[in-house]
């Protein structure tokens, strides 16, 4: 298990994340945001993500609390047959999707990167369940990942045209997300 601390370059967001990859990949994090251009209000987020052995997302739990104390909860379940449920409601438009992308954190981009296991200069287009904040609204987001270096991947949102280069550590954990996030990793710290 590894501890990752991410900080946005503008200082508006901080994240503490535990990355577990034995026996399967899992994430557990908390984010504090003092506001962004898209959402100028303060926000606190807690999330958990678990994957199947093949790297596909299996379970997602998210809780977000806004400036006035209002809270939003999202519980996503993905079954091996490809079906997705959000708070026990079937999401038929998401059948066959494999990955989740929580729009407020760099952590979930590494789920797709690890699952795709691209060779150098290889590229792959995928569609993911994208969770927007603060309301936890779900959209389908088309993405492209291209491995441009040993530890560097180019991320592109095919919906908006946004792109960023993601730098990973040899552990496969994102340490820089374009000009938005930077991260530090602490290996093998004891966790409860």
Steps between C-alpha positions, in 0.01 A plus 500: 500500500621849416400845620480772237460869572388704200483876489362717222756748365273791596480371859119486494477120538678242715452126495606213725469161328582142596588281202470125556596255230521168677313287408294748290528874436305723736495870586377681808533877517387830640510835323462850634438777249483870578335551162587487131404696189233237422374486859597805711354356823694295756455124472594191701502160327556147626523209256580131470562303181554125465594313183458147373813289450503597130521871593141598416325715759271292726373734772501876562379689807508880503378754752527874431407783736471859378540841661158508661524147637290338228619149424486274194559125505572271208538122514594337167510125452636332188422133444711254297224484236566870423197653677542816710273617782500844665336505843324173401367647171604328176710715262428336162696764305814391686483127415838371390707790641795392714633807678400784728643852499430718801531851361653650813804273539797379294489162675238335280688569175757243608227233506458518121876538443576185697216301345592598143870410551604688183830442322719803424335725237181293512167683531153386602157666504259405777174624649464533877244594761602855587378632834468879516524698820348629720165340407645154408329508161604211270587548133666276243836648410704389201872500575827418326816384673831496312823374653756764396784394731599224741305668782309769306152478349303759307140523615240650265133565562343430162183679614665835575842488334679546836834323527772460761818299539493264799827395659498176701749365749654155442222378735238610243373788715444844345747757636417782258176574314573766238510844658220412746636254759824382653535202734736345753504132596584338832551121470421242763360725772285308749127550447199377687 
